[in-house]
Amino acid sequence: MNFTEIGHNGQVEAFAVIKQCDRKTAKNGNFYLDMILSDKQGEISAKLWDYNEVSHGRYEADMFVKVRGTLLKYNGSDQLRVERIRPVCDSDNVNIADYVKSAQYSGEDMYSALYGKIRNFSDEELKKLVLYLLDENKEQLLYFPAAYRLHHAIRGGLLMHTSAIVKLCEGVCKVYPFVDRELLISGAVLHDIAKTKEFSVSASGIASGYTVEGNLIGHLVKGAMMIEKAAQSLSVSEEKSMLLQHMVLSHHGEPDFGAAVRPLFLEAELLSELDLMDARVYEIMNAVDGLEKGSFSQRQWELDNRKIYKHNDASLEVDILD
């Protein structure tokens, strides 16, 4: 973590996100907080001894805080003994996006770029429907992750993933001009729109788990429901609505991977393949991030338990804005 030294004997302070927070009982019977604090530089174990909720306040995972304490060594690892802690306030003049792993571009820039592409559609029904759903979910789209634990599970990851797929769609349509470009892009923009309903996400932009709706329905079925409802309210034709619903319901490709149905027309198949491609690129690059050239990662469960080899010094940088 990035600490600022404020005194002798290892005393430091920092802004951080609480990644994990548990209230425990010490041997003397007093409560203490056992925390993991994190920023973009890394994370550290932290302890707040003699914890009293009335005097210290209540703390939980995903809170953005300012801490002061002393750096110590415990079993060979750094640990922070917290002496003061409080939630971040406006007068601190800090942006949480600077302290959590975030998308390369701001949510506002990615949203505006997508909105501009859809606004230039010639298909009025697709334009009306997609813009409506973007507007309805704008607040969450600006910072939501694309996953709880896997690909693009970072602040702004949902729009980063969506924007990458849209740009891939545009490239595919240049190679195969017979593809319905506006339908394919519409499906790409909406394929994960219901993740705004699926995850519990704090201001940090990191998912802490699934909502009841996310557990019981999931983003594929919920996304199709959102499209159907919006299409009916906007008097969009049943066929356009059905095509988009199918693209959302089938974009995981196979029932074993959560798809309600396999892709049954070209644009649905392309969306499924491009979605998998972008997810795999992210997962592979994330697996080798920080490794020495010529070394292997640990086995990656999400990549069929493969170890990934790092053969160059490339890092994950995407070109998704025109």
C-alpha positions in Angstrom: 0.0 0.0 0.0 1.0 3.6 -0.5 1.5 5.1 2.9 2.7 8.6 3.9 5.1 8.8 6.8 4.0 11.3 9.4 6.4 10.6 12.3 9.1 8.4 13.7 8.9 4.7 14.6 6.9 3.7 11.6 3.9 6.0 12.0 2.0 6.4 8.7 -1.4 7.4 7.3 -3.2 6.6 4.1 -6.5 6.5 2.3 -7.7 3.0 1.7 -10.7 0.7 0.9 -11.6 -1.9 3.5 -11.4 -5.1 1.6 -12.3 -7.3 4.6 -13.5 -6.4 8.1 -14.3 -8.8 11.0 -15.0 -8.0 14.6 -13.3 -10.4 16.9 -12.7 -10.9 20.6 -9.1 -10.6 22.0 -7.8 -12.8 24.8 -8.5 -10.0 27.3 -12.2 -10.1 26.3 -12.1 -6.7 24.4 -13.3 -6.5 20.8 -10.9 -5.6 18.0 -11.3 -5.2 14.2 -9.3 -7.5 12.0 -9.1 -5.8 8.6 -7.5 -6.0 5.2 -6.9 -2.5 3.8 -6.2 -2.0 0.1 -5.4 0.5 -2.6 -4.1 0.2 -6.2 -0.6 -0.6 -4.8 -1.6 -3.6 -2.8 -3.1 -4.6 0.5 -2.1 -5.0 4.2 -3.4 -6.7 7.3 -4.6 -4.2 9.9 -5.8 -4.4 13.5 -7.8 -1.9 15.5 -7.4 -3.0 19.1 -9.9 -2.2 21.9 -12.6 -1.5 19.4 -15.7 0.4 20.6 -18.4 1.0 18.0 -19.6 4.1 19.8 -16.3 5.9 19.9 -14.7 4.5 16.8 -17.8 4.2 14.5 -19.0 1.2 12.5 -16.8 -0.2 9.7 -17.4 -2.9 7.1 -16.1 -4.1 3.8 -16.0 -1.7 0.8 -15.9 1.4 3.0 -13.5 4.1 1.9 -11.5 5.3 4.9 -8.6 7.4 6.1 -6.3 5.6 8.6 -3.4 6.4 10.8 -1.2 3.9 12.6 2.1 2.2 13.0 3.7 -0.3 10.7 4.8 -3.4 12.4 6.1 -6.8 11.4 4.1 -9.9 12.3 5.2 -13.4 11.3 7.5 -11.8 8.7 4.7 -9.7 7.1 3.8 -6.1 7.3 0.8 -5.2 9.6 -0.7 -1.9 10.4 -1.7 -1.2 14.0 -4.5 1.3 13.5 -4.6 4.2 15.9 -7.2 6.4 14.2 -9.7 5.6 11.5 -12.7 7.5 9.9 -14.7 7.5 6.7 -13.5 9.7 3.9 -15.4 13.0 3.6 -15.7 15.6 0.9 -13.2 17.9 2.4 -10.5 15.2 1.9 -10.8 15.9 -1.8 -9.9 12.4 -2.9 -11.5 10.2 -5.6 -12.2 6.6 -4.7 -11.3 5.6 -8.3 -7.7 6.4 -7.5 -7.6 3.9 -4.7 -9.3 0.8 -6.2 -8.5 -1.2 -9.3 -10.4 0.7 -12.0 -11.0 0.6 -15.8 -8.5 2.4 -17.9 -11.1 5.0 -18.9 -13.7 6.9 -16.8 -17.2 5.7 -16.7 -18.4 9.0 -18.1 -16.1 8.8 -21.2 -17.1 5.2 -21.9 -20.8 5.9 -21.5 -20.7 8.9 -23.7 -18.9 7.0 -26.5 -21.5 4.2 -26.4 -24.4 6.6 -26.3 -23.0 8.5 -29.3 -22.7 5.3 -31.4 -26.3 4.4 -30.7 -27.6 7.9 -31.3 -26.2 7.6 -34.9 -28.2 4.4 -35.7 -30.5 4.5 -38.7 -32.8 1.9 -37.2 -35.1 4.0 -35.1 -36.5 1.1 -33.1 -33.1 -0.1 -32.0 -32.0 3.4 -31.3 -35.0 4.2 -29.1 -34.8 1.0 -27.2 -31.1 0.9 -26.4 -30.9 4.6 -25.5 -33.8 4.2 -23.2 -32.1 1.3 -21.3 -28.8 3.2 -21.2 -30.6 6.2 -19.6 -32.5 4.0 -17.2 -29.2 2.4 -15.9 -26.8 5.2 -16.3 -26.0 5.8 -12.6 -24.9 2.2 -12.1 -23.2 1.8 -15.4 -20.8 4.6 -14.6 -19.0 2.5 -12.0 -20.3 -1.1 -11.8 -17.9 -4.0 -12.3 -18.7 -6.7 -14.9 -18.3 -9.6 -12.4 -18.1 -10.5 -8.8 -14.8 -12.4 -8.9 -13.8 -13.2 -12.5 -13.2 -11.0 -15.6 -13.5 -7.2 -15.3 -14.3 -7.4 -11.6 -13.0 -3.8 -11.2 -14.6 -0.4 -10.9 -16.0 0.5 -14.3 -15.4 -3.0 -15.5 -18.9 -3.4 -16.9 -18.6 -0.5 -19.4 -15.0 -1.5 -20.2 -16.1 -5.0 -21.1 -19.1 -3.7 -23.0 -17.1 -1.1 -24.9 -14.5 -3.6 -25.9 -17.1 -5.9 -27.3 -18.7 -3.1 -29.3 -15.4 -2.2 -30.9 -14.8 -5.8 -31.7 -18.3 -5.9 -33.3 -17.4 -3.0 -35.5 -14.2 -4.8 -36.7 -16.2 -7.9 -37.5 -18.7 -6.0 -39.5 -15.9 -4.6 -41.7 -14.8 -8.1 -42.5 -18.3 -9.4 -42.9 -20.4 -6.6 -44.3 -23.5 -8.8 -44.4 -23.8 -8.8 -40.7 -26.6 -6.6 -39.3 -24.2 -4.1 -37.6 -26.8 -2.2 -35.6 -28.4 -5.3 -34.3 -25.0 -6.8 -33.3 -23.9 -3.6 -31.5 -27.3 -3.3 -29.8 -27.0 -6.8 -28.4 -23.4 -6.1 -27.3 -24.5 -2.9 -25.4 -27.4 -4.7 -23.7 -26.0 -8.2 -23.1 -24.9 -7.5 -19.5 -27.2 -4.6 -18.8 -28.9 -6.5 -16.0 -25.7 -6.9 -14.0 -26.8 -3.5 -12.6 -29.5 -5.6 -10.9 -27.4 -8.7 -10.2 -24.6 -7.5 -8.0 -24.5 -5.7 -4.6 -22.0 -2.9 -5.3 -20.8 -0.1 -3.0 -19.4 3.3 -4.0 -16.0 1.5 -4.4 -17.3 -0.1 -7.6 -16.4 -3.6 -6.3 -19.1 -6.2 -6.0 -19.5 -7.7 -2.5 -21.9 -10.4 -3.6 -25.2 -11.1 -5.4 -28.6 -9.5 -4.8 -31.6 -11.6 -4.2 -32.7 -10.9 -7.8 -29.2 -11.9 -9.0 -29.4 -15.2 -7.2 -33.0 -16.1 -8.1 -33.1 -14.8 -11.7 -29.6 -13.9 -13.0 -28.5 -11.3 -15.5 -29.4 -13.2 -18.7 -33.1 -13.7 -17.9 -33.4 -10.4 -16.1 -31.8 -8.7 -19.1 -34.4 -10.2 -21.5 -37.2 -9.1 -19.1 -35.9 -5.6 -19.1 -35.8 -5.5 -22.9 -39.3 -6.9 -23.2 -40.7 -4.4 -20.8 -39.0 -1.4 -22.4 -39.9 -2.5 -25.9 -43.6 -2.8 -24.9 -43.6 0.7 -23.3 -41.9 2.2 -26.3 -44.0 0.4 -28.9 -41.0 -1.3 -30.4 -41.9 -4.2 -32.7 -42.1 -7.7 -31.1 -39.6 -9.0 -33.6 -36.8 -6.5 -32.7 -37.5 -7.1 -29.0 -37.4 -10.9 -29.5 -34.1 -10.8 -31.4 -32.4 -8.8 -28.7 -33.9 -10.9 -25.9 -32.5 -14.0 -27.7 -29.0 -12.4 -28.0 -29.0 -11.7 -24.2 -30.4 -15.2 -23.3 -27.9 -17.0 -25.5 -24.7 -15.0 -25.1 -23.1 -17.6 -22.7 -23.2 -20.0 -25.6 -24.0 -23.3 -24.0 -26.5 -24.3 -21.3 -23.6 -25.6 -19.2 -22.3 -22.1 -19.0 -25.6 -20.5 -18.1 -27.2 -19.9 -21.5 -31.0 -20.3 -21.6 -30.7 -21.2 -25.2 -27.9 -21.6 -27.8 -27.4 -18.8 -30.3 -29.8 -19.4 -33.2 -28.8 -16.6 -35.7 -25.6 -15.0 -36.9 -25.5 -11.9 -34.7 -26.3 -13.9 -31.6 -23.4 -16.3 -32.4 -21.0 -13.5 -33.0 -22.0 -11.8 -29.7 -21.4 -15.0 -27.8 -18.0 -15.6 -29.3 -16.8 -11.9 -28.9 -18.0 -11.9 -25.3 -16.0 -15.0 -24.5 -13.0 -13.6 -26.4 -12.9 -10.4 -24.4 -13.4 -12.2 -21.1 -10.5 -14.6 -21.9 -8.2 -11.8 -23.0 -8.7 -10.1 -19.7 -8.4 -13.2 -17.6 -5.1 -14.2 -19.3 -3.5 -10.8 -19.0 -4.7 -10.5 -15.4 -3.2 -13.9 -14.6 0.3 -12.9 -15.7 0.2 -9.3 -14.4 3.2 -8.7 -12.2 5.0 -11.9 -13.2 8.6 -12.0 -14.4 9.0 -12.6 -18.2 9.5 -16.3 -18.8 7.5 -17.5 -15.8 4.1 -19.2 -15.4 1.1 -18.1 -13.4 -0.6 -20.2 -10.8 -3.3 -22.5 -12.2 -6.3 -20.4 -13.2 -9.6 -22.0 -12.4 -11.5 -19.7 -14.8 -9.2 -20.8 -17.6 -9.8 -24.5 -17.3 -7.2 -24.8 -14.6 -4.3 -23.8 -16.9 -1.1 -22.2 -15.9 -0.4 -19.2 -18.2 3.0 -18.4 -19.6 4.3 -14.8 -19.7 6.4 -14.5 -22.8 6.7 -10.7 -23.1 6.2 -7.5 -21.1 2.8 -6.6 -22.5 0.3 -5.2 -20.0 -3.5 -4.9 -20.2 -4.2 -1.7 -22.1 -7.3 -1.5 -24.3 -8.2 0.9 -27.1 -11.9 1.1 -26.8 -12.7 4.8 -27.4 -12.6 6.4 -30.9 
